[in-house]
């Protein structure tokens, strides 16, 4: 394999180009205009990284295409009249650096075998690896039987507008990969839906009894809430002492963190849990569920409030798989449905709870809604549909998947780790017959979206060899 020698020869150049790309702070910002009046829809930083990569692709001998600064590609076109298009969909935008770094996130320094910086692994390193794989094959004299397009997405961290725009302007690839996941292979991604349950509450005065005046908890649907707070009021101040006593007993009995404090003429009840990603709610402890479990021990004057709390505790509670919402679906590729309560609010006499559900690939969001609606029968609680990111799946026995697996095993010798269905979402859900192939290796620490993101030079070279071998097997004539 001559291309392996070429990859090693080009290593220093590849590292230099990746450093230059990482030094560009390509965080999405508000749209802006160039001095010539062109609109950059994702801001100046993203545009700079985009133009840098297009220019690099052109310098390496490939054709490039830009669709109105929304999205583009670097293409190695096949002369085969029956050629398919093999798409590699990466992204150049990054999440903000945030706090807690021990080194400059945009210096792209190399130390102790690591390149340090935001975007090194997600997703600039893998994009450059694929591009230099294309370069190595071209230098080795290969001719593609299928056209290869390295598609450059620009808003993956905040949405998918760029690639949707791309597909309005250009042809859908016939098959492909996104280097934005994990090895050995993610051959499927669960459906990801959001919905709200809502109820209007009749207004009562504290003079009539115990009133629930406010609830607030959670930051986003896909995050397990760390804190949640309720405010209650009563015309009988002695009732506050009773609630305090109940709260202390509840905390001692359950081990949960629950505290009360006086706020003016009201009493605040605050629950503290453990935050986690909504795809892995078992790694956290939901503060809203703690709070609602305790509120279920209080006697409110409002029947609607009582019904709201009862419904939550009976049908949602601490269940993470839809067990009591008539949607505890599972299948062999995906495992169990995953349910996260992300937010709850009660204000202006309207209560809402926002849920994020990841459902198995053989089910639909309508299956989930049918189950949930059954549990709402006879209540004054309504369901509001908020969005559905449908599943993606290519069977393991598909020849395309088998080729990717064989390439991975040949390079790594790892036959233990197998393809899997992921709980997250990538560009694989936008493109036809696309799967997430790398770039995080099994056992590697995942610092994507975290402080001190970094990529080992060894891992970069290994993924580059894998992506090059992938293109050689899928898209090239038998011999260079």
C-alpha positions in Angstrom: 0.0 0.0 0.0 2.0 2.9 -1.3 -0.4 5.4 0.1 0.7 4.5 3.6 4.2 5.7 2.9 2.7 8.9 1.4 0.6 9.5 4.5 3.7 9.3 6.6 5.6 11.7 4.2 2.7 14.2 4.4 2.3 13.9 8.2 4.2 17.2 9.1 2.2 19.1 6.5 -1.1 17.6 7.7 -0.3 18.6 11.3 0.6 22.1 10.2 -2.7 22.6 8.3 -4.7 21.2 11.2 -3.0 23.6 13.6 -3.8 26.5 11.3 -7.5 25.4 11.2 -7.8 24.9 14.9 -6.4 28.4 15.5 -9.6 29.8 13.9 -12.3 30.3 16.4 -15.2 29.0 14.3 -18.0 29.4 16.8 -21.3 30.3 15.2 -22.3 33.9 15.7 -24.9 36.2 14.1 -24.8 36.5 10.3 -22.6 39.2 9.0 -21.5 40.7 5.7 -18.2 40.8 3.9 -16.8 44.2 2.7 -18.2 43.2 -0.7 -21.6 42.7 0.7 -21.7 38.9 0.8 -23.7 37.4 3.6 -21.9 34.9 6.0 -24.9 33.1 7.5 -23.0 31.6 10.4 -20.6 34.5 11.3 -17.1 35.6 10.5 -15.2 32.8 12.4 -17.1 29.9 10.8 -16.7 31.6 7.4 -12.9 31.9 7.9 -12.5 28.2 8.7 -14.7 27.3 5.8 -12.8 29.4 3.3 -9.5 28.1 4.7 -10.6 24.5 4.1 -12.0 25.1 0.6 -8.7 26.8 -0.3 -6.7 23.9 1.1 -8.8 21.4 -0.9 -8.2 23.4 -4.1 -4.4 23.6 -3.4 -4.3 19.8 -3.0 -5.7 19.4 -6.5 -9.4 18.9 -5.9 -12.5 20.7 -7.2 -14.4 22.8 -4.7 -17.9 24.1 -4.6 -19.5 26.7 -2.3 -23.2 27.1 -2.0 -23.8 30.7 -0.9 -21.5 30.4 2.2 -24.0 27.9 3.7 -22.2 24.7 2.8 -19.9 23.2 0.2 -17.6 20.3 -0.7 -14.2 19.3 -1.8 -14.6 16.8 -4.6 -12.5 14.1 -6.3 -14.6 13.4 -9.4 -14.8 10.0 -11.0 -14.7 9.6 -14.8 -16.9 6.6 -14.5 -20.3 7.5 -16.2 -22.1 5.2 -13.7 -20.3 6.6 -10.7 -22.1 6.9 -7.4 -21.3 9.7 -4.9 -19.6 8.7 -1.7 -20.1 11.5 0.9 -18.0 12.3 3.9 -20.0 14.8 5.9 -17.9 16.7 8.5 -18.3 20.0 10.1 -16.0 23.0 10.8 -18.0 24.8 13.4 -17.2 24.3 17.1 -18.8 24.7 20.5 -17.6 27.7 22.5 -14.5 27.1 24.6 -16.1 27.8 28.0 -14.2 27.9 31.2 -11.8 25.4 32.9 -9.0 25.1 30.3 -5.4 24.6 31.4 -4.1 25.7 28.0 -5.0 28.1 25.3 -7.9 26.5 23.4 -6.8 28.2 20.1 -3.1 27.9 20.2 -3.1 24.4 18.7 0.1 23.5 20.5 1.6 20.1 20.2 2.9 18.7 23.5 3.7 15.1 24.7 2.2 13.6 21.6 -1.0 15.6 21.7 -2.5 18.4 19.7 -4.3 20.7 22.1 -7.3 22.8 21.3 -11.0 23.2 20.6 -12.1 21.3 17.5 -9.1 19.0 17.3 -11.4 15.9 17.7 -14.8 17.5 17.0 -14.6 17.7 14.0 -11.6 19.5 12.4 -9.1 16.7 13.0 -11.2 14.1 11.3 -12.0 16.4 8.4 -8.3 17.1 7.7 -7.6 13.3 8.1 -10.1 12.5 5.4 -8.8 15.3 3.1 -5.2 14.1 3.4 -6.4 10.5 2.8 -7.8 11.7 -0.5 -4.5 13.5 -1.2 -2.5 10.3 -0.5 -4.6 8.2 -2.8 -4.3 10.8 -5.6 -0.5 11.0 -5.2 -0.3 7.2 -5.3 -2.0 7.2 -8.7 -5.4 5.9 -7.8 -8.4 6.7 -10.0 -11.9 6.8 -8.3 -14.7 4.6 -9.6 -17.1 6.6 -7.3 -16.9 10.3 -6.8 -15.8 11.3 -3.4 -17.2 14.5 -1.8 -15.9 15.8 1.5 -18.9 17.9 2.5 -18.2 20.8 4.9 -21.1 21.5 7.3 -21.0 24.8 9.1 -23.6 24.6 11.9 -23.7 21.1 13.2 -23.2 22.2 16.8 -26.3 24.4 16.6 -28.5 22.8 13.9 -28.4 21.4 10.4 -29.4 24.3 8.3 -26.1 24.2 6.3 -26.5 20.6 5.1 -30.3 21.0 4.4 -29.4 24.0 2.3 -26.7 21.9 0.6 -29.2 19.2 -0.3 -31.6 21.8 -1.8 -28.8 22.9 -4.2 -26.8 19.7 -4.9 -27.3 16.0 -5.3 -27.7 13.7 -2.3 -24.7 11.3 -2.0 -25.6 7.7 -2.6 -23.8 6.5 0.6 -21.2 7.7 3.0 -19.9 8.4 6.5 -19.6 11.2 9.0 -16.4 11.1 11.0 -18.2 12.6 14.0 -18.9 9.7 16.2 -17.0 6.7 17.5 -15.1 3.7 16.2 -15.7 0.9 15.4 -19.0 2.1 13.8 -22.3 3.6 14.7 -24.7 1.9 12.2 -27.8 3.4 13.7 -29.1 6.4 15.7 -32.2 6.3 17.8 -35.1 8.7 17.2 -35.0 11.8 19.2 -38.2 13.7 20.0 -39.3 16.4 22.3 -42.8 17.2 23.7 -44.5 19.0 26.5 -47.3 18.2 28.8 -49.3 21.2 29.9 -52.1 22.1 32.3 -54.0 25.3 33.1 -54.4 25.8 36.9 -57.3 27.5 38.5 -56.1 30.4 40.7 -56.6 30.2 44.5 -55.7 32.5 47.4 -53.4 31.3 50.2 -56.3 32.2 52.5 -58.2 29.2 51.0 -55.4 26.7 51.7 -51.9 25.6 50.5 -51.2 27.1 47.1 -48.4 26.1 44.7 -47.5 29.4 43.1 -44.3 28.6 41.2 -42.2 25.7 39.9 -39.0 26.2 38.0 -36.4 23.6 37.1 -34.0 22.6 34.3 -32.0 24.3 31.5 -32.7 22.3 28.4 -34.7 19.2 27.3 -31.6 17.1 26.8 -30.0 17.8 30.2 -30.9 16.1 33.5 -31.8 19.0 35.8 -29.5 19.6 38.7 -31.8 22.0 40.6 -35.5 22.5 40.8 -37.5 24.9 43.1 -41.1 25.3 44.1 -42.7 28.2 46.0 -45.8 27.5 48.1 -48.0 29.9 50.1 -50.5 29.5 52.9 -52.6 31.8 55.0 -51.7 29.5 57.9 -48.1 30.1 58.9 -48.1 27.1 61.1 -48.4 25.0 57.9 -44.9 26.0 57.0 -43.6 24.3 60.1 -45.4 21.1 59.0 -43.8 21.3 55.6 -40.4 21.8 57.0 -40.8 18.8 59.2 -42.0 16.7 56.2 -39.1 17.9 54.1 -36.6 16.9 56.7 -38.2 13.5 57.1 -38.3 13.1 53.3 -34.6 13.9 52.9 -33.6 11.5 55.7 -35.8 8.7 54.3 -34.7 9.0 50.7 -31.2 10.4 50.9 -32.2 13.1 48.5 -31.1 16.7 48.9 -34.2 18.8 49.7 -34.2 22.0 51.6 -36.7 24.7 52.5 -36.4 28.4 53.2 -38.7 31.3 53.9 -39.2 33.8 51.0 -41.3 36.8 52.1 -44.7 35.4 53.0 -44.0 32.2 51.1 -41.9 29.1 51.5 -39.4 27.9 48.9 -38.7 24.2 48.5 -35.4 23.4 46.7 -34.2 20.1 45.4 -30.7 19.3 44.2 -29.8 16.4 42.0 -27.0 15.4 39.6 -26.8 16.8 36.1 -26.1 14.5 33.1 -26.7 14.4 29.4 -30.3 13.5 28.5 -29.0 10.6 26.5 -27.7 9.1 29.7 -30.1 10.1 32.4 -29.1 7.1 34.5 -25.8 8.9 35.1 -27.7 11.7 36.8 -30.4 12.3 39.4 -33.3 14.4 38.3 -34.0 17.3 40.7 -37.5 17.8 39.2 -38.4 14.2 40.1 -37.1 14.7 43.6 -39.2 17.9 44.0 -42.4 16.3 42.6 -42.0 13.3 44.8 -42.0 15.5 47.8 -44.8 17.8 46.6 -46.9 14.6 46.4 -46.9 14.5 50.2 -48.5 17.9 50.6 -52.2 18.8 50.5 -52.9 21.6 48.0 -56.2 23.4 47.7 -56.2 23.2 43.9 -57.5 20.0 42.3 -55.5 20.8 39.1 -52.3 21.0 41.1 -53.0 17.8 42.8 -53.8 16.1 39.5 -50.6 17.5 37.9 -48.4 16.2 40.8 -50.2 12.8 40.9 -49.9 12.3 37.1 -46.1 13.1 37.2 -45.4 10.8 40.1 -47.5 7.9 38.8 -46.5 8.1 35.1 -43.1 9.8 34.9 -41.3 10.0 38.3 -37.9 8.4 38.3 -38.7 6.1 35.4 -36.2 6.4 32.6 -37.6 4.1 29.9 -41.3 5.1 29.6 -42.4 2.3 31.9 -45.5 4.0 33.2 -46.3 6.1 30.1 -47.3 3.2 27.9 -44.2 3.6 25.7 -41.5 1.3 27.2 -40.4 0.2 23.8 -37.2 -1.7 23.0 -35.6 -3.6 20.2 -32.5 -5.7 19.7 -30.3 -3.1 17.9 -31.2 -0.1 20.1 -32.0 -1.4 23.5 -34.6 0.5 25.6 -36.3 3.8 25.0 -34.8 6.6 27.0 -36.9 9.3 28.6 -35.5 12.5 30.2 -37.5 15.2 32.0 -35.5 18.3 31.0 -37.6 21.3 32.3 -40.6 22.1 34.3 -42.3 25.5 34.9 -45.4 26.8 36.6 -46.1 30.4 36.1 -49.1 32.5 35.2 -51.3 29.6 36.2 -49.9 27.3 33.4 -47.8 24.3 34.2 -45.5 22.7 31.6 -43.0 19.8 31.7 -40.7 19.2 28.7 -39.5 15.7 27.9 -36.8 14.4 25.6 -37.4 10.9 24.5 -34.9 8.8 22.4 -36.8 5.9 20.9 -35.6 2.6 19.3 -35.1 2.5 15.5 -38.0 0.1 14.9 -40.5 2.5 16.4 -41.9 6.0 15.6 -42.7 9.1 17.5 -46.4 8.4 16.9 -46.0 5.1 18.8 -44.7 7.1 21.7 -47.5 9.7 21.5 -50.2 6.9 21.3 -48.9 5.5 24.6 -48.6 8.8 26.4 -52.1 10.0 25.2 -53.6 6.9 26.8 -52.2 7.9 30.2 -53.7 11.4 29.8 -57.2 10.2 29.3 -59.6 11.6 31.9 -57.1 14.4 32.9 -57.0 18.1 32.0 -53.4 17.7 30.9 -52.6 18.3 27.2 -49.8 17.1 25.0 -47.8 19.5 22.8 -45.6 18.0 20.1 -42.3 19.9 19.7 -40.1 18.0 17.2 -39.0 14.7 16.0 -35.5 13.7 14.7 -36.2 10.3 13.1 -34.0 7.3 13.5 -31.3 6.3 11.0 -30.2 2.7 10.5 -28.1 0.6 8.2 -28.1 -3.2 9.1 -24.9 -4.7 10.2 -25.0 -7.3 7.5 -25.1 -4.7 4.8 -22.0 -5.0 2.5 -21.2 -1.3 3.1 -21.1 -1.8 6.8 -19.1 -5.0 6.5 -16.5 -3.2 4.5 -16.1 -0.4 7.0 -15.8 -3.0 9.8 -13.1 -4.9 8.0 -11.1 -1.7 7.4 -11.3 -0.9 11.1 -10.2 -4.4 12.1 -7.4 -4.6 9.6 -5.9 -1.3 11.0 -6.5 -1.8 14.7 -6.8 -5.6 15.2 -9.8 -4.9 17.4 -12.4 -7.6 16.9 -14.0 -7.2 20.3 -15.8 -3.9 19.8 -18.8 -4.1 17.5 -21.1 -1.7 15.6 -23.8 -0.2 17.8 -26.9 2.1 17.7 -26.2 5.4 19.3 -28.4 7.6 21.4 -27.1 10.8 19.9 -27.5 12.4 16.5 -25.2 13.2 13.6 -25.4 14.1 9.9 -26.2 10.4 9.4 -29.8 11.4 10.0 -29.8 13.8 7.1 -28.0 11.8 4.4 -29.0 8.6 2.6 -27.1 5.4 3.8 -24.8 7.3 6.0 -23.2 6.1 9.2 -20.9 7.6 11.9 -17.5 6.0 11.4 -15.0 7.3 14.1 -13.2 9.3 15.0 -13.1 8.5 18.8 -11.4 5.2 19.4 -12.7 2.7 22.1 -11.1 3.4 25.5 -10.1 7.0 24.6 -11.1 9.8 26.9 -13.9 11.8 25.3 -13.2 15.5 25.8 -15.5 16.7 23.0 -17.4 19.8 24.2 -15.3 19.7 27.4 -12.4 21.9 28.6 -8.9 20.7 27.4 -10.1 19.1 24.2 -7.2 17.3 22.6 -6.3 14.8 19.9 -3.3 12.4 20.1 -1.0 12.5 17.1 -1.1 8.7 17.1 -4.9 8.6 16.9 -4.9 11.2 14.2 -2.5 9.1 12.0 -4.5 5.9 12.8 -7.8 7.5 11.8 -6.2 8.9 8.6 -5.0 5.4 7.7 -8.5 4.0 8.3 -10.2 6.7 6.3 -7.7 6.3 3.4 -8.2 2.5 3.4 -11.9 3.0 3.5 -11.9 5.2 0.3 -9.4 2.8 -1.3 -11.8 -0.2 -0.8 -15.0 1.5 -1.5 -14.2 4.1 -4.2 -11.1 3.1 -6.1 -10.1 0.9 -9.0 -8.5 -2.3 -7.8 -4.9 -1.2 -8.5 -3.4 2.3 -8.6 
